[in-house]
């Protein structure tokens, strides 16, 4: 069984080791470095989101242009049907607004 002096010596060694580890951790991970690391990660994430948003926007514009071109083609190829649909839509809209 260890004596009190031996236990105190081991305890002091453990305290010294804890102090060395704490100093090493503080040296590696200062609050400023942690903030800079977090800021870099946030900036990177914001850049990724911005690029993704740009891609979605560009895709929506392409689809809108394609739909517009298709609608123009249909109207040119079928002018009577287009006029009939416009009149029908106008009548339905007028009926709906007249009831309010």
Residue pairs with C-beta under 8 A, 6 or more apart in sequence:
2 10
74 82
75 82
